[in-house]
């Protein structure tokens, strides 16, 4: 095989040298987080962070399955996204789906914290009497648990020293958990951030996270709100009862604000006990259930 002529080798050398020199700035821009947008303009990228919605949840970004959470990797983070709107959808079998439209901006990570509510919570009825073998319902003994839970729905204040107590606000107008305070004014629920304003959650702030409000409107009901409280183990989700249902609604009012049915009945009310269990009273019937994943 004849060796390549020197002139031709020089030509190839110069050609690849030019390609290399042209590629360097492109690579530098790429590694620095720059991308081409729809208008072929260079823009700085941002990212999306989704906190853990539980194990086995499917996270979709713009209708593309991006991750299924597991016991090791429960959160999701995607970087180097061009600025724009991204539709996030979270699904888990047996739970109401959650969705949100997030705005990604240059050098800013848009974050969201999905919550998943069981479609059919496992309700366990608490009987008023304990039946003993050979005795009728009338002859049965009073169930202490039923009596204690019934006290939660009493208009009298329950001291924290009681076996079961609740902060669920049926008579009071404010509830505080962590650094967030829920305020009810008539049938409107507000959320107030009590901490350093620079550390306020994203939904208190604008999309650039430059300006944050101390107080935001979460929900205005067209019917009377009977009771409201923080959803168990969440400071960004509210549970409330009104008319013939109990609902969970997130404090994050960014598009889309998720609103899920927890329980439907004739005239239900609820309390969250000191044990974190949700107690539902519908007429004279009392149920208990847990909402944790």
N, C-alpha and C positions, 0 to 999 in steps of 0.2 A: 504494500500500500504506500503510495507516494505521500510524503509529508506535505502538510498544508503550506502554501506559499506564505512568506513572511508578510507580504502586503495584505493578504487576506486575514492572517492572524491579527495584525494590527487593527484591521477594520472591525473584527469581532470584539477585540479588546476595548476599543473606543466605544463601540455600540453598547456593550454591557456596562461600561463605566458610566456612560450617560444615564442608562436606565437606573443604575444604582444611586447616582447622585440625585436623580429625580424622585426616587422612592424614599430617600431618607426623610425629607420634610413631610411626606405623606405618612410615613410610619410614626414620625414624631407627633404629628397632629392626632393620629389615631390613638396612640398610647396615652396622649394627654387628655383624651376624652372628647375629641371633636368628631362630628359626623356630618354627613350631607343631609339636609332636610328635603322636603318635597320640592323646594324651589332651587335645589342644588347649591344652597348656601351653607357655608361651614358654621356649625353651631356647637356650643358646649352641651354635653349630655347631662342627664339627671338619672334618677333611679326610682324604684318602687320597693317599699318594704311592707310586708304583710305579716302581722304577728300571728302566733299560733291559734288557729281555730279548733284545735284538737287533733287527735290522731285519725288518720284515714280520710281527711278532707281533701278534696280535689280543688286546686286553685287554677283558674283560667285567666289569662291575660289576653284581651281582644279575641275571645273565643278559641284560644289555643291553650291546651293543657300544659301548664308550666311546672306543676309539682303536685305530688300526692304526699301529704304530711305523714310522717311515721314517728316512732318513739325516739329516734335519734335526731332527725331533722324535722322540726315542727314549724319553724318560721321560714319565710321566703323572702329573698332579696334578689332583685335583678337590676343591674346597673347598665351604664352606657346606652340609655334610651334617649332617643331624640325628643325634644320638647313637644308636648301635645297632650291630647286627652287619651286616656287608656281606660278601657272597661274591665273591671275586675269582677269575677264571678267565683263564688266559693260554694261547693256542693258536698254534702255528705248524706248518704242514704239514711232516711228516717228523720231528717231535720229540714226545717224550712231553709231554702237557699238564701244566700246573702250576696248582694252586689253593690258596687260603688263605681262611680266615674271619678278617676283621679287625674289631676292636672300635673304633669311633669314639667318642671321648669329647669333652666340651665343651672347646673351645680347644686340642685336641691333634690333631696329624696322625699318623695310623697309617701306618707305612711298611712296605714289604715289597720283597724283592729276588728276583724269580723266577729260576730256572735251568731251562734247556731242554736235555735230553739227547737226542741223535739216537736214533731208534728202531732204525736199522740203521747203525751207524758203518761207514765205509768202511775195511775192514781190508786192509792190505797185508802179505802174508807176506814175512818176511825169510828168504831161503834160506841154508842152512848153507854151500853152495858156489856159486861163480860158474862158470857153464858157458861154456866157450869153444867156438867152432865146431869141429865134428869130434871133440869129446871127450865121454865119457860122464860121468854124475854122479859116479862113483867117481874119475875122472881130474880132475874139476874142482878149482879152487883154493878154499881156504877163504875165506869171505866175512868181511872184517874187521869189518863192521857187526854181523854175527851174533855174532862172538866178543866184541865190546864189549858188546852188549846182554846176552849170556849172563852176563857178569861182574856185571851189575846184580842178577841172581838168585842170585849166589854168597853164601855165608854170611860171606865175608870183607868187611871194610869197604872201601868204594871212596873213595879220596881225592878231594877236590874238584878237584884238578889233572888228574884223569883226563879222557879225551876225553868220556866220558859218566859222570855220577854221579847218584845219586838220594838223596832224603831219605825215600822211602817206608819206613814203619816195619814191617818184618817181624820184626826182632830187637829194635829199640828200643821204648820204651813211650811216648815223647812226640815231638811234632813241633810246631814253632812257625812261624807265618807271619803277617806284620804284627804285630798285638798280640794274636793269639789262639793259644792252645796247645791241641793235642789230646792227651788223656791216655787211655791204655788201661789199664784195670785188669781183668784176666781178659778177659772178652768184653763189657765195657761201655766205651763211648767217652764221655768227658767233654770239654767245652770250657771253657777258662779264659780270662777276660779279663785281660790284663796291663797295660792302660792305666788312665787315670784313670776311676774307677767312674762319674763323672758323664757320661762320654762313651761309655759302653758301648753296643753295638748294642741295638736295641729288644727283641730276643728274649731278652736277659739281664734285662729289666726287666718290671714289671707294666704293665697296660694304661694306667695313668695316668703312667707313666714317672717315678714318684716313688721307688720302691725297686728297686735292681738287684742281682743276685747276681753274685758274682765267678766262680762255677763252676756249670755246669749239666750235667745228664745229657742226652746227645744220643741215644744208641742202645744198647740191650742186645740182643745177638744170642743166639738159642737154639742156635746152632752156633758152632764156633770161628772167630774172625776171624784170617785168615792175614796179611793186609797191610792197612794203612790209610794214607791220606794226604789232603792237601787236594786237592780237585778243581782242575784247572788254572786258574789266574788267579782263584780264589775262596777267600776265607777263611771263608766261611759254609756251604760245602758239602763233604762228606766223601765220598771214594771208598774202598771197601773190598771185599776178596775174602773169600768164605766158601763152603764146600761147593762147589757147581757153578756159581757165578755171581759176577760183579763188579757192584757196585751203587753208585749215588750217592744220598746222603741229606743233606738239609739240616740244619744245626745249629738252625735256627729250629723249635722244637717247638710253636709255637702251632698251634692247630687250623687247618689240616690239615698234618701233617708229610709232605712229599713224599719218596717212596722209589722210585727208578727203576732198571730193569735197564740196565746198560751192555753186558755181554757174558755169554752163557750158553755153558757148555762142560762137559767131563767133570770136570776138576779145575783150573780156571784160576787163575792168579796174575798180578799186574801190578807194574809199576814205572813211575814217572813220571820221565823223564830230565831232565837239566839243560836240554835243549832244549824242554821243555814237552810233549813227545810222550808219549802213553800206549803203553807196551809190554806186550803180553799174551803170556804163556807158557802154553800148554795142551799138556801132554805135552812132546814135543820140538819142537813147532811154535811159532814166535814171530811175532807180528803187531805192526804199529805202526799207530797211528791218531791223529787229532787230534779233540778234542772241542769246539773253539771254534766259535762260531756263524759 
